[in-house]
Amino acid sequence: MLFNGTIGGIVLGTSDGIAQQIELCQQNHFEVSLSIDELDAYRLISATLLGVLFGGGIYPYAYAKLDKIWFKKDLLSIFTKSMVEIALVGVCVNTLSMTGRGLLSGRTPKEVVYHVMNELPRITINDFKVWLPYNMIAFSIIPPLIRPSTTAFMEAMWQTYISLRSNDYNNSDKVTFALGRRNDTLKS
């Protein structure tokens, strides 16, 4: 748990730092700024703590349960286990991650709920596209003892994406619409 939690914290913290750099680059009209001073430290620490929780607790527990239920290595068992992992763990972890990031950044619970509800369908579709191939490899080849750590490296890329989606409150037309106000872009 300690090893996987440490890896998870490092990976998610790093991925959030990368996401913040991407956001800064977009705000500065694609001028690259590698200044650490411009990073939101609170957001970075929050992402790191989420990584410790996911990497040290949730992923090892979920993988152990899935391995216990679908212990065979045939294609149907691996595919089923992969789909269940995405449907349950993926959706739950993405929801928790986005909710935690939103609340820890000072958003109101109502804003966070609407934002997560609007982003989650697109994220879930992308989750299947990214995680199904990885899970098929992970459940068939990667030993269970190191699977949470290999997942953390995949998670680095995924959480960069989640961080970008989690913090994109300003550019989400759907959130404005969901809050009950028609957006000018929706009128046209």
C-alpha positions as CSV (number, residue, x, y, z in Angstrom):
1,M,0.0,0.0,0.0
2,L,2.8,2.4,0.9
3,F,4.7,1.8,-2.3
4,N,1.6,2.0,-4.6
5,G,0.3,5.0,-2.6
6,T,3.6,6.8,-3.0
7,I,3.7,6.1,-6.8
8,G,0.1,7.2,-7.1
9,G,0.7,10.4,-5.3
10,I,3.8,11.3,-7.4
11,V,2.0,10.4,-10.6
12,L,-1.2,12.3,-10.0
13,G,0.6,15.3,-8.6
14,T,2.9,15.4,-11.6
15,S,-0.1,14.9,-14.0
16,D,-1.9,17.8,-12.4
17,G,1.2,20.0,-12.7
18,I,1.3,19.1,-16.4
19,A,-2.4,19.9,-16.8
20,Q,-1.8,23.3,-15.1
21,Q,1.0,24.0,-17.5
22,I,-1.2,23.1,-20.5
23,E,-3.9,25.4,-19.1
24,L,-1.3,28.2,-18.6
25,C,0.0,27.7,-22.2
26,Q,-3.6,28.0,-23.5
27,Q,-4.3,31.1,-21.5
28,N,-1.0,32.7,-22.8
29,H,-1.9,32.0,-26.4
30,F,0.3,28.9,-26.5
31,E,3.5,30.6,-25.2
32,V,5.2,28.0,-23.1
33,S,5.8,29.0,-19.5
34,L,7.6,26.6,-17.3
35,S,7.4,28.7,-14.1
36,I,6.6,26.6,-11.0
37,D,5.5,29.9,-9.3
38,E,2.5,30.0,-11.6
39,L,1.2,26.6,-10.4
40,D,-1.8,26.4,-8.0
41,A,-0.1,24.6,-5.0
42,Y,-3.3,23.8,-3.3
43,R,-4.6,22.1,-6.4
44,L,-1.3,20.3,-6.9
45,I,-1.4,19.0,-3.3
46,S,-5.0,18.0,-3.6
47,A,-4.2,15.9,-6.7
48,T,-1.3,14.3,-4.9
49,L,-3.4,13.3,-2.0
50,L,-6.0,11.8,-4.3
51,G,-3.2,9.9,-6.0
52,V,-2.1,8.4,-2.6
53,L,-5.7,7.4,-1.9
54,F,-6.3,5.9,-5.3
55,G,-2.9,4.2,-5.7
56,G,-2.6,2.9,-2.2
57,G,-6.1,2.1,-1.4
58,I,-8.7,2.0,-4.1
59,Y,-6.8,0.4,-7.0
60,P,-5.2,-2.5,-5.0
61,Y,-8.5,-3.3,-3.3
62,A,-10.5,-3.2,-6.6
63,Y,-7.9,-5.2,-8.5
64,A,-7.8,-7.8,-5.7
65,K,-11.6,-8.2,-5.7
66,L,-11.7,-8.4,-9.5
67,D,-8.9,-11.0,-9.6
68,K,-10.8,-13.0,-7.0
69,I,-14.1,-13.0,-8.9
70,W,-12.6,-13.5,-12.4
71,F,-9.5,-15.6,-11.7
72,K,-9.3,-17.3,-15.0
73,K,-7.0,-16.1,-17.8
74,D,-9.3,-16.8,-20.7
75,L,-10.3,-14.0,-23.1
76,L,-13.9,-13.8,-21.9
77,S,-12.9,-13.5,-18.2
78,I,-10.2,-10.9,-19.0
79,F,-12.7,-8.9,-21.1
80,T,-15.4,-9.1,-18.5
81,K,-13.1,-8.1,-15.7
82,S,-11.9,-5.2,-17.9
83,M,-15.4,-4.0,-18.6
84,V,-16.4,-4.2,-15.0
85,E,-13.3,-2.3,-13.9
86,I,-14.1,0.5,-16.3
87,A,-17.8,0.6,-15.5
88,L,-17.4,0.5,-11.7
89,V,-14.0,1.6,-10.7
90,G,-13.5,4.0,-13.7
91,V,-16.7,5.8,-13.3
92,C,-16.5,6.0,-9.5
93,V,-12.9,7.1,-9.5
94,N,-13.5,9.7,-12.2
95,T,-16.5,11.0,-10.3
96,L,-14.6,11.1,-7.0
97,S,-11.6,12.7,-8.6
98,M,-13.6,15.4,-10.4
99,T,-15.8,16.1,-7.4
100,G,-12.8,16.2,-5.0
101,R,-10.9,18.6,-7.3
102,G,-13.9,20.8,-7.7
103,L,-14.7,21.1,-4.0
104,L,-11.1,21.4,-3.0
105,S,-10.7,24.3,-5.5
106,G,-13.5,26.2,-3.8
107,R,-16.4,25.5,-6.2
108,T,-19.9,25.2,-4.7
109,P,-21.4,21.7,-4.4
110,K,-24.0,22.7,-6.9
111,E,-21.5,23.8,-9.5
112,V,-19.4,20.7,-9.0
113,V,-22.4,18.3,-9.4
114,Y,-23.6,20.0,-12.6
115,H,-20.0,20.1,-14.0
116,V,-19.4,16.4,-13.2
117,M,-22.8,15.4,-14.6
118,N,-22.1,17.2,-17.9
119,E,-18.5,16.0,-18.3
120,L,-19.0,12.4,-17.2
121,P,-20.6,11.0,-20.3
122,R,-17.8,12.1,-22.6
123,I,-15.2,11.1,-20.0
124,T,-16.8,7.6,-19.7
125,I,-16.7,7.1,-23.5
126,N,-13.0,8.1,-23.5
127,D,-12.4,5.8,-20.5
128,F,-13.5,2.8,-22.5
129,K,-11.3,3.8,-25.4
130,V,-8.2,4.2,-23.3
131,W,-8.6,1.7,-20.5
132,L,-10.1,-1.3,-22.3
133,P,-6.8,-2.0,-24.2
134,Y,-4.7,-1.4,-21.1
135,N,-6.9,-3.5,-18.9
136,M,-6.8,-6.4,-21.3
137,I,-3.0,-6.3,-21.1
138,A,-2.9,-5.6,-17.4
139,F,-5.3,-8.5,-16.4
140,S,-3.6,-11.0,-18.8
141,I,0.1,-10.2,-18.4
142,I,1.0,-7.8,-15.6
143,P,1.5,-9.5,-12.2
144,P,-1.1,-8.4,-9.6
145,L,1.6,-7.2,-7.2
146,I,2.9,-4.5,-9.5
147,R,-0.4,-3.8,-11.4
148,P,-1.3,-0.8,-9.2
149,S,2.0,0.8,-10.0
150,T,1.8,0.2,-13.8
151,T,-1.8,1.5,-13.6
152,A,-0.4,4.6,-11.9
153,F,1.7,5.4,-15.0
154,M,-1.3,5.0,-17.3
155,E,-3.2,7.0,-14.7
156,A,-0.7,9.9,-15.1
157,M,-1.8,10.4,-18.7
158,W,-5.5,9.9,-17.8
159,Q,-5.4,12.2,-14.8
160,T,-3.8,14.9,-16.9
161,Y,-6.9,14.7,-19.0
162,I,-9.2,14.4,-16.0
163,S,-7.5,17.5,-14.4
164,L,-8.1,19.5,-17.6
165,R,-11.8,18.4,-17.7
166,S,-12.3,18.9,-13.9
167,N,-11.0,22.5,-14.0
168,D,-12.7,23.6,-17.2
169,Y,-15.6,25.4,-15.6
170,N,-15.1,28.6,-17.6
171,N,-15.4,27.0,-21.0
172,S,-18.3,24.6,-20.4
173,D,-21.5,25.8,-22.1
174,K,-23.3,22.8,-20.7
175,V,-22.6,23.9,-17.1
176,T,-24.1,27.3,-17.7
177,F,-27.1,25.7,-19.3
178,A,-27.5,23.1,-16.5
179,L,-27.5,25.9,-13.9
180,G,-30.7,27.1,-15.5
181,R,-29.3,30.1,-17.5
182,R,-29.4,30.1,-21.2
183,N,-26.0,30.7,-22.7
184,D,-25.6,33.1,-25.6
185,T,-23.9,30.4,-27.7
186,L,-26.9,28.1,-27.1
187,K,-29.3,30.8,-28.4
188,S,-27.7,31.0,-31.8
